[in-house]
Amino acid sequence: MSIPFYQVLHVSAVILLTAITFQSCADPNEGKKSQRMILGGIASLVALVAGFGLLSKLELGFPTWMIIKLFCWLGIAALSGAAYRAPDKASKFGLLTAALAVIAVYCVYGLR
């Protein structure tokens, strides 16, 4: 598969994962938890596989900014479930999600 294919797949999955996390933070309704967690898990897996596929195609090795992005990915993926465990802190989790997304984008464009 081509590099643009991996890029589109990775970025789309990350946007979807972030949107699902924001949804969970905005409305931590237990009735919607199952569907959101399934979609978030699928988006998270696609983002991970496409990200490593892209890294392999670009032949960059394993740079430092990739480690930072992995921690951001883990944080965003975990915050969706955390919003259901502590609905009173969901707004803080939303801000943390936004901060992690900004850090991840900075790592790609600022640290390369």
N, C-alpha and C positions, 0 to 999 in steps of 0.2 A: 504494500500500500504506500501511497505517496505521503510526503511530508504535509502538504496542505490538508489531506484527509485527516491525519492525526491531529493537526492543529484545530480544525473545526470541531472534531469529535471531543477533544479535550476541553476546549473553551466552552462548548455548548453544555457539556456535562457539569463543569464547574459552575456555570451560571445557573443551571437547573438546581444543583445542590445548594447553592447559596439562596436561591429563591425559596426552596422548600424549608430551609432553616429559618429564613425570615418569616415565612408563613407560620411555622410552629411557634415562633416567638411572639408573633402578633395575636395568634388565636390558639392557645394551647388547649384545645377542645379534645377530650379523651375519645370522642366518637370518630375523629379524623386521624387519630394517632397512627393506627395500623397502616392506612393507605400512605400517609406521609413518610413513615419510617421505611416502608418497602421501596417507594420511589426514591427516597434519599439514599438508601443502600445501593440501589441499582446505579444511580447517578454517580455515587462515590466510587463504585467499582469501575465504571466506564472511565471516569476521570483518571483513576490510578493507572489502568491498563493503557489508555491512550497517552498519558503523560510519559510513561516509561517506554512505550513504543516510539514516541516522538524523540525522546532522549537517545534511544538507540539509533534511530535514523540520522540524527544530527551528529552522532559520534562525538559527544562532548565529555564522555566519562561520567563521573558523579561529582559535579561541582558543589561548592558550599551553598550556593543559593538554592540548590535542589533540596538540601536537608531542611532549610528554613521553610521551603514550600511544603514539604512533607508534614512538618509540625502544624502549619496553617491548615492544611487539608484535614489532618486528624482533629484539630480544634473545631473546624466548621462542621465536620461530620458528627462530632460528639455533642455540639450545642443544640442540635435539633431534639435529641432525646432529653437533654438537660432541661429544656424548656417545659417538658411535660412533668418532670420530677419536681421542679420548683417554679410553678407558674408565677409566683410573686416576684421572681427575679428575671422574668422573661425579657423585659425591656433592656436590662443590662446585658443579657445574652445576645440580644439583637445588636447592640453597640459593639460588643466583642466580635461578633461575626463580621461586621463592617470593617473593623480594625484589622482582623486577620486577612480579609479579602484585599484590603489596600496593601498590606505588607507583602502578600503573595504577588500581587501585580508589580510592586516595586522591585521585588527580587528578580523578576523576569526582565524588566526593562531597565532598571537602575543598576543592578549589580553585574550584569553580563558584560 
